[in-house]
Structure formats: structure tokens, C-alpha cells
Amino acid sequence: MPKQLVGEQIAKARQILELHPLPPVHQANLQAQLCDLELHLQSHEQVDYERMANLLRGAEAELEVEHPIVASVISGVIRTLANMGI
């Protein structure tokens, strides 16, 4: 169930990115992080979610001033990971 919630937050982040595109560098970086997280959620391998959460926190910090809507969605992904105990 928690993985499903993260998946829902990732889908929401992608929708927001379509509506509020970022500069190409930020867009590519964030899309890559979301894809990486999504792939790891689908695998049955041990994953370093803490590292992924830290990467997302960094992206959130970079975007919060100029792109607050996108930053708030990233924050939602981070909160969901935290609710999973990460």
C-alpha cells in the first residue's frame, strides 16, 4: 500500500510538470529522479530510499522559490516516503 501511495504522488508530480514545465536542466533531472524512484518501487531489490529522498529534498530546495507548485508536489512525494519510515 505505501508503494502505491508513492506511485500516486509520482503520477501527480508528472501531471504538474506537464502543466508547469521547468527549465530543461531541472526538468530532465527531476524526471530522471522520479523514474529512478518508480523503477525501484517496482523491483523487489533492497533500495536506498534515503538517498532518493535526499535527492528529492535537494530538488525541492532548488525549485521552491521560482517553482513553488512543483516544489510542493515534490514535498508530497517526500512526505509519503517519510510516512513509509524513510
C-alpha positions in Angstrom: 0.0 0.0 0.0 2.7 2.6 0.8 4.4 1.9 -2.5 1.1 2.6 -4.2 0.8 6.0 -2.5 4.3 6.9 -3.6 3.3 5.9 -7.2 0.3 8.1 -7.0 2.5 11.0 -5.8 4.9 10.4 -8.7 2.0 10.4 -11.2 0.8 13.7 -9.7 4.3 15.2 -10.0 4.4 14.2 -13.7 1.0 15.9 -14.2 2.2 19.1 -12.5 5.4 19.1 -14.6 3.3 18.9 -17.8 1.3 21.9 -16.6 4.2 23.9 -15.2 7.3 22.9 -17.2 10.7 23.6 -15.7 13.9 24.8 -17.4 15.3 21.9 -19.4 18.0 21.0 -16.9 15.7 20.9 -13.9 13.0 19.1 -15.9 15.4 16.3 -17.0 16.9 15.9 -13.6 13.6 15.7 -11.8 12.1 13.3 -14.4 15.2 11.1 -14.0 14.8 11.0 -10.2 11.1 10.2 -10.5 11.8 7.4 -13.0 14.5 6.0 -10.8 12.3 6.0 -7.7 9.4 4.4 -9.7 11.7 1.6 -11.0 13.0 0.9 -7.6 9.4 0.8 -6.2 8.6 -1.9 -8.8 11.6 -4.0 -8.1 12.0 -6.4 -5.3 15.6 -5.4 -4.5 16.8 -3.6 -1.4 16.7 0.1 -2.3 18.4 3.1 -0.7 15.2 5.2 -0.4 17.0 7.6 2.0 19.4 8.6 -0.8 16.4 9.1 -3.1 14.6 11.1 -0.6 17.7 13.3 -0.1 18.0 13.9 -3.9 14.3 14.9 -4.0 14.8 17.2 -1.0 17.7 18.9 -2.9 15.4 19.3 -6.0 12.7 20.7 -3.8 15.1 23.3 -2.3 16.3 24.4 -5.7 12.8 24.9 -7.0 10.8 26.2 -4.1 11.4 29.9 -4.9 10.8 30.0 -8.6 8.6 27.0 -9.0 6.6 26.6 -5.7 3.8 24.5 -7.2 6.3 21.8 -8.5 8.2 22.1 -5.2 5.0 21.4 -3.2 4.4 18.2 -5.2 7.9 17.0 -4.6 7.3 17.7 -1.0 4.3 15.4 -1.2 6.5 12.6 -2.5 9.0 13.2 0.3 6.2 13.1 2.9 4.9 9.9 1.5 8.4 8.4 1.7 8.7 9.7 5.3 5.3 8.0 6.1 6.9 4.8 4.9 9.6 5.3 7.5 12.2 6.6 5.2 
